[in-house]
Amino acid sequence: MRRFLRYRRARVPALVVAIVVVTTVALVVGAVARSTPAPALAKTAASTVSPSGHIDVTATSCAPGWSSRTAGRTVFGIDDRTDRSGMIYLFDPFTGVTVARAALRPHATVTLPVRLKAGPYRWNCALKGLAVVTSAEATVNPAPILGGPAGPMIMVQVTSQQMAPAIASYRAYVTQELALEVTQVQLLQSAVATGQLAAARAAWLTAHLTWQRIGGAYDAFGYLGLDIDGSADRLQDGVTSPLFTGFLKVEMDLWQDDDVSAAAGDTTTLLGYVHQLIVQFPRESIPATELPLRAHEILEDALRDELSADDDYGSGTDMASVEADVDGTREILSLLAPLLSARAPEFMATVTTQLDTLDAALAATRSGGQWVAVTQVPLAEREQVDGAIGNVLETLALVPELLHVVGSTT
């Protein structure tokens, strides 16, 4: 089975949205502070070591009696009660990832500050000359986080099995949209074949917006996706390159060049690529991490490529593309809603309101019912769009944090 391909163009910092979720950014915040004789530290460290944060290491045991705690910052006081030096490791037994480590000295105590996420953990004690000993497993329970842009949240890891229903629904959605895409590109092909420029332009916009609504998939079909909707700026020869194909090439034919004959050949090429994708997609393996990432990246890409007018090859319909991107974002969020609501009860209501605001701002940029090129939108209306997309991106950036996937990603 093929891995779900992802291609990323270099990010252009048109707008920086700062997202700070202090308690979820990193697994590890500290390391060894210092080692001192155990009796002395036992007295001085009492005010700095977290409750239940004392860990004992003996020749035959590693962290005996260590137990569950709440996610957040913990300072462990680790007592090496042997005459041997070595290392102690805190790790996630599900993924094997080491979270923190400390050097041990004979009959000394070391303090180890760590910021823990919710999930299972074990300790490994490796003393020189002795077999490695592993502790029992203990679970770190989620702690509520207040004051986020979408209300109270708890961070609970998601398994690939829990993500599987959303991925299956997403696969069905993309399959359905690709079948519609073929029909719409065929209508575009018929319009250009008869030389009807106005009809061809309308058919192009209809088909292109369907592609945008696939949302979670664009830039995720690898080079075939670029053949379908890649811009010329990635190519050495730009718009003159024979590798410049797909929707944007047809757009240039129909609007910049008014060349229906050229559009006919380029539409045939486009249709061929869409057919290839329909054949290829069922064989693609979609990582469990894909949907949480794409929930944010769809509109992030829209901000970079469409609201900058980088993807406008004459039609002036980038605002319509952003509107379709909003539809694609809503679709992915609907698939993730059960998982998101269990972790952030107010999230879906908040993000839905923000997406509604963005939709309204986009609609307000139309003039006489027609879409206006990004560069021609009045400043006041453009500022409304920029503010709305910035707000929703801040909220959507929480999705990968709320739905941190552990385990297999296929």
N, C-alpha and C positions, 0 to 999 in steps of 0.2 A: 504494500500500500504506500502511495506517495505521501510525503509530508505536506501539509497545507503551506504553500509558499507565501512568503511575505517579502515585498520589495519596498524599501523606503528611500525616497529622495532626501537629500540633506535638508534639515530643518532651517527655515529662514525665520529669524526672530522678529516677525512683524509685530507681535504682541506677546509679552511675557505675562503669563498668569501664574502668580506665586501661590502655590498650595503648600500650606504648612500643617501637617497633622502630626504634632509632636510625638504623640504616644505610639504611633504606628510606623514611623519612618524606618527605624533600624532595629535589628534584633540585639545588637551589641552596642553598649554605650561606654563600657569601661574595661579596664584590664587590671593587672596587678598593681596595687598601690605601693606596698612595701611589706617586707617580712620582718617580724620581731619575735623574740622569745614568746612562746605561747602564754605563760602566766601573766606577763605584763600586758599583752594585747587583750587578753580576756577581760582586763579591767578597763582599759582605755577605749576599747572598741565597742563597748556595750551600747553607747549612745549612737553609733553609726551603723552597726549591723542591724539589718531588718529583723523583725520578729520571725522566729523559726528559720532564721538565715544561717545558723551555725551548721557546718558540715564537718564531720569527722572522717579521717582517713586512717585506717589501720592496716596491718599486714594482710589481713584476711577479709576486710570489708571496705566498701566505698559508699560513703554517704548513707549509712544505715539510719533508718527512721526519717529520711527526708520525705516531705509530704507535699500535698497540693497547696497552692497559693493563688493569689489573684495577679492578673497581668499588670505589668508596670515595672517601675524601678525597684530592684531588690539589691541589697548589699550583702553578699555572703561572707561569713567569716569561716575560713577553711583551716582546720587544725590537722597538721600532719603529726600523728602520734607515734611515728616510727623513727628509726634511726637511719632512714634512707631518703634520698631526694628523688624527685620525679616530676610528673605532670598530672594535672587533673583537667578533664574536658567535660563541658556541659554540651549535650547534643540532642538533636531532634531524632528520635529513633525511627520516625516514619520516613524521613528523607535522608538521614545520615549526616545532615549538615551540622557542623560544629558551631555552637552559639557563642561560647566563651571558653577561655582556658587560663590556667595559672600555673606557675612554677611552684613546686613544693620543696621545702627544706626540712630537714629532720627536726622534730620537736619545735616547730615554729608555726605561726598562724599568718595567713595572708588574707587580705580583704579583696573581694572581687565584686565590683559594681556591675550589674547587668540590667538591661531593660528587656523584659520578657514579653513576648506575644502569647496569646492563648494557644494551648496545644500541649502535647506530651513531651516530656524531657527525661533524660537519664544522664548520669555521671559515669565517666570512665576514669579509673585511677590507675596510673602506670608508674609504679615505683621501680627504681633500678634493682635488677636482680630478682624481681618477683613477677608472677603472672599478672596480667591486666585483670582488674576486677571491675565489674559493671554493677551499678546500683539498680534498685527497683525503679520502675517507671512511676513518675508522678505527673499529674495534669495541672497545668496553669489555666485557671478559669478566666473567662473574659471579664474585663472591667468596663463599666460604662464610661463613655467619653462625652462630656457636655460641651455645648457651645459651638459645635460644628455648623457649617452652612445648611445642613439638612437635619438639624436637631440631634437628639441623643443617639449614640451609636455604640455597638459592641463589636469587637473584632473577633470573629470566629472563623477559623480556617475552613476552606471548602475542599472536599475531595473530588477527584475526577468523576467518581460515581455520582455524586450529587450534581455535577455539572452536565452529566450525560443527557438528561431530558432536554435541556435548553439547546444543546448542540444538535440533537436529533431534530428538534423543531426548526432550528436555524437552517439545517441542511434541507429540510422540506421547503422552507420559505424560499431559499435561493434557487432550488430546482424549479419551483413554480414561476419565479420571476424570470429565470433564464428562458423558460418556454415562452413566456409573454414577450421577452426581448426578441426572440427569433421572429415572431409574428410582426412585431413593430418594425424591425429592420427590413423585413420583406416588403412592408407597405412603403417604407422609404425607398427601397429599390424600385418599386413600381412607379413611384412619383418621379424619380429622376429619369427613369427610362422613357417617360412620356414628355420630358422636358418641362414639367410644371414646377417652376422655381418656388413659388409661394407654397404650394402643396408639399414640396420636398422639404422646405424649411420647417413647416409645421410638423411633418412626420419625423424629421430629425430631432426636434425638441422633445417630442413625445417619447421616442426611443431612448434618448440620452437621459432623460429624467428617470426612466425605469432603471437604467444602469446605476444612477446615483442612489436610488432607493434600495438597491441591494446592499448598500452601505457597508455592512461589516465585511464585505468581500472585496471591494475595490482596493487596489494595492496589496491584495492578499492572494491573487492568482499568479504571482510571479510575473515573468516576462510576457506570458499570454495576456494577462490583465493590462500590461502596458501597451501591447499591440492593439488592444481594444480601446483604451482611453488614456494612453500616455501622451504627455506634452512633448513638444519638440526641444525644449530646453535641456533635456538629458542627452541629446544627440550632438555629435561633433559638428555635423553640417546643418543642424537646425531643421527648419521647415523644408529644406531642399533634400534632406536625407531620404533615401528609399525606405528607411526604417520608420519614418514618420507615417503612421497609419491610424486607422480607427476613427472614432467619433470626431476627434479634434481636426483630423485631416479633412473629413467630409465637411465639417463646419467651415473651414477655411475655403473649401471649394465653393460652398453655397453662398457665403456672405462676402468674403474678401474678393473672390475672383468671379462670382456669379457664373460659375462654369459647371453647368449641369452634366456635361459629358465627362469631365474629370470626376465629378461626384459619383457617376454611375460605376466607374471602375473601382473607386475607393470604397463604395458601399458594398460591392461584391466581395472585396477583400475583408471588410468588416464582418459581413455575414458569415464568411468562412471561419473567422476567428471565434465568433460566438458559437457556431456549431462545434468547433473543437473543444471549447470550454464545457459545453453540455456533456460531451463524451468524457472529458477529463475529470470533472467535478466529483462524480460518485466515487472515484478512486482516491481522492484527496483525503488525507488524515488531518482532522482539525484539532489542534491542541486545546486542552481544557482552559488554558489561559487566554485564548483568542477573544472570546466574547467580552470579558471584562475590560480588556484593553481597547477593543474596537468601540465600546460604548462611549469612550472619551475621544478616541482618535478620529472618528468620522468628522466631528465638528472641528477638531483641531486641524485636520487637513483642509477643511473648508475655509477656515480662517487664513491658513497659509496660502492656499492655491487660488481659491475663488474670490475671497474678499480682497485679495491683492490684485485681481484681474489677470494673474499669470496664466490662467486657463481660458482666457477669452480670445477666441480666434475669429471674432467678428460678429457673433450672434448677439452679444450683449445680454446673455441670459444667465450670468453667474449667480445673480440673486435667486433665480428659479432653481438653480442647482443647489444652493444652500437650503432652500425650502425642502427640496427632495432629500437632502442630507438629514434634515430634521426628522423627516418621515422614517428614514433608515435607522436613526438613533432611537426613535420611539419603538420601532419593531424590536430591536435588540433589548431595550429596557423591559419591554413586555415579557420577553423570554426569561429575563433574569429577575423579574419582580418578586417571585416567591422567596428567593434567596436574599434579595436586598431588603425586603420588608421584615424578614426575621432578624436582621442585624441593625436596621435603621428604620423604625416604623414610620417616620415622617418623610423618608427619602423620596418615595415615588410621588407623593403629593407636591413636594417642593420642586422636584425637577420637572414635573408636568406643568406646573404654573410657569416656570422659567422658559420652557419650550414654547408654551402658548404665547408668552411675551415676545419671544424671538420671532415666531411666526407672524405675529401682528406687526412687528417692526419691519419685517421683510415685505409684507403685503403693502405697507405704507410707502414703499419705494416705487411702486408702479405708477405710471403716468398714463391716464386715459385707458387703464386696463392692460397696458403693455409693460413688459419688463424693460427696465432701463439699465444700461451698462453701469457697472460699478463706478467707473470714473465720472459718470454723469449724474450720480445720485447727489442731491443737495446735502450740504454738510450736516444740517440738523438731523435729517433722516438717517444719514450714515452713522452719526454718533449714537442714535438709538439702537441701530443694529449692532454696532461694536460693543455697546454697554450690555446689551442682552446676551450676546454670544459669550462675552467675558464672564458674566454671572453664571451661565449654565455650564461653561467649561470648568469653573471652580468647583461646582457641585459634582459634575461627572468625573472629575479627577479622583474622587473618593471611591469610585467603583472598584478599581483594581485593589485598593486597600481593603475595602469591605469584603471582597470576594477573593482573598488570597488563596490560590489553589495549591494544594500539596499532593504529592504522589505523582503517578504517571500523567503525562500531558498529552496523551494521544487518545 
